[in-house]
């Protein structure tokens, strides 16, 4: 049996090696390493896949979030609402720009932004909402967009974990996550569902003015070379990474189906184990399973993880400390301290754990993982 890994990027590469290698050599032959044809082709192809008017590639997903907030002209002291139960990058850029992060709770079923918690958090200072499509399924975007419209607030979708996910509106209309808010941001970190062989990211929008501004910001604020219209940064997706992503984009739906198949195998296998709460899927969304994250009820999580580790089965905790309890936010105002009332976040943090899930898992590995999990409860 092949070694079990949380993510097996090497085996995935071997399946498309000839295509990837050829695309890399095309870039090397062209010597257009920055903003070359491969970057333009990838942006166009990704826009077509997402049905997004504009795609702006950048250096990584964190930069994508930062560029989005810069493009919206958010000012120091403006409040930005994010879930506490997510990766720190979502909120890190808020603090970096001297904005005020406001943490809200998540839904106990989907782990995405809770609507009632969101409504309670809005003040006259609120300028943006950043819903996170956590673990691979969509936040309740129809309702979030309605709330944002009512209060004249921008919405930036953090789509780093859910590229390829479909959201269905109440009228039956479908859109890809990342294309519903004013701006969508994603990451192409190697372990993502659409992963590069290094860092990478992108922004999506259907607003031409925003697209132009984000393009400038990502390239030193220049509209043409040496003419800098706004304060920007240096955040570009290099041509080699774009070429790799262009090949992998053609396989993204296939990759999503493979992840969904693994998730179904796990969920079916653990159905009779009452101490395991398997991932649930919201009624309005598909799930592309960036992670397979379950809850352990009445179980010593450390002992469970140690049990799997002894069998060489990896198991990860995403995320052991929620944003509102991170030391980096200890000096924030009293809306964001240890006394913040986020009951679902506080309940999930000590009991969630994630099993290996990726596109190259085989039947032998899956059977071994399931038996390893079941043996803990026998």
Steps between C-alpha positions, in 0.01 A plus 500: 500500500623850416576724797187683609530878486259782576567623146690307232614763252774281353270220387260755355789653305610161364155448346537817290878517487540513123253787464645696791859451390419610147323813627796592720741458209282728287552773757873431519526517122310827492702653788184698589513424870285788629159592352567282198256325272447218751367746760261663253379161376440374852311814602277469195437127550429541870259783423318277252482215752363724774286716271679801646554808285843580641774287658808668646777253585727587793776352714295319766162483667591731787606768253170448318306591814724798569473633144121465516480711815740758357291525183187575705675798663441371851648739757665441840229441758247363253353173623526179301293201608652153472434163662733415786503132402730513197865534400665812636578653156138609466532731798873564493470732200226695677741583782788556260305781331413646842136412455300356790422128486161405639461129565172315460385146562445218252209273422520167691414299188706660222771674711449809282396849613192507723239747380364605841850558632575707190190717542584572865856604411411772249553861611528832313874432482456170312636535147557141386400141566739214421309170494725194483392197299655273760625148429346504151137610523332837461395746764132611472580759234146595393416613852841659556467704181152616604631609841795678336272682256270614781795655686705609196790270589753335269535121485835331437473122463790298639487213253841349580347165603205470264598571141266304275216501753151583368253720685129475417276802560137470607386561140712210373781716361847356552831678539850394592621608841727800471279665237203604716645778715652825381841328494612139534847397616671164480830324564691255284719369782616148401256319731195689373244332276655694211860516616814636338854373557566799721304803613232667293164672527232687308214745532166490317245770431236605251569869564732649237608794714588273791684264265711782360582630846595155634721441196681826571537431871649156432757660269643788704190713442590569140261540209795497261866449566649764730164680539367418848142608559440342841709353781547135413714199569698241307277195474516304177437140402806385309466341157623154604237472773233628260599237243470224761166631623369518145557125462348420839196723441387262225491225765335699780153350469655154485698582816184618675320176417792298637488694828121459520540126450749478788270704722203274425709193582591645839149621579341167412763311701454709816120518491460259792761661725303732727811681627578627149305784338582486130497811279157623395433685176287813481184474290614781269853382426715223365808397699842459339659372824822690534498334840298213645436644845295312756412556864589261781238492775596372847839394365855580609616663178869478585465128569312455172771679302773303679317176420496586129861622507609161637348350185672765281169667420532881508227710658495879518326760714369799303506731703620448860469867604221714352581849378345688791728318745825547309768704678535729200154641575541526877509880484193543283195673644257311722296372205787265423626354826479176694156592629347515153189283483568251218350178638522290184860599430596430860325163487652393167860594577572219750318224313563529123759298314565432133585175323714470187318597183643563157457399137734201493371287787446135415271231639774339707586826674137587567424159645805519724406848628141398573607187685752707695229742606252227588759313708519796738133461586497118530 
